């Protein structure tokens, strides 16, 4: 392949990307959502141990628009969506960019199970408008997009694919290794997979599941082994949320990570949301899946190495 | 974690080609991949090569890991001679001599001529590797004679040079000629007029 071919391919990818974003906007407008823009530069990101915000002066660039969008829910908005750039320090790999584009949407009065259905509708709408059949090809894989998609709890997935159980993996602190090496390759292979019900330690802003206090109502959507979207029933109890943030922040400081101030205004607003669910979907990864791009850097105008 | 006085790399500094100290020995990262399941810990997956033993292996690091730089130094030295698979180099200022094995010298042996100045890479006082100049002049010790009239551009023939290395050269090169060879590709560059 000559250098020209690569350039040409990139051009096609970017052209399709523009179309994908346009179709997504169309979907949400039809469903009665309002498109919003929240500030990218914020004084206090959500304290999560594994997400590094990029400092910007004394403030930070947001790692997702989650806190501001939930404050909008507290102010009475019931269906909102946003497509924005987010920033996470030190993340660059086949599926990661330190600056990436998220689609994030929230709706009051629903839970994470309703969001699974909305994901099926969104991707189905996109595939139809892009004139795909019911089957998406990515690399050597073909994924049947006909709903309903596969729904698998994390526990079931570990029991089915991993050499050790979820509990043992968590206890030995090898959760990520086992998930990446043994479980993820099987997810979203024939049909997209919703992997759901995560341990409380892996969903700092998600609501605890009714009837099972060990897990939170969170899911990740996988297509062709690629983690595409993360969603949960929102935790709306300010005191519980404060405790979770404090635990994460304590761990952050213990390991010498940049300290984050407590997002007080966000915590205060939580009490004004009755119930809601929200989903974050990686646009760059969606473009990978719908263009066959093997690497996320090909799906943006310039990857960091090209700057 | 920052109780150490010297400069340390963090996991996010890891990349292909970086040299770090692991278990007290210098290693080079030969392949690198970043993976991170959503909300989970980042995994920095590396293929590493031990610069002393040559051993290659995989290792996964996490964001809380820190690394000492492999304290490597390069010295300019002169190549003296080879004896029973040991290659002798001398520091031209201190006259100190060090030996490298055939394995450490590797393909570079094809271009080592007496008194050649090379870079020798040290870990402490242990020599590990050599860096050649990009081009080296070598005398042709064996070549088929030039058939007069063979002037077709692009015609080549094999010759042997003083180190025993065999390479393709234009057909006008004769035994006793000095030629310049690119040490990175092993290919002929030009004839050197003296």
Interface residues (C-beta under 8 A of the other chain):
Chain A: X48 X50 X51 X52 X89 X90 X91 X92 X93 X94 X95 X96 X175 X176 X177 X179 X180 X184 X198 X202 X203 X204 X220 X227 X230 X255 X256
Chain B: X1 X2 X11 X12 X33 X34 X35 X36 X37 X38 X39 X40 X41 X42 X43 X60 X63 X64
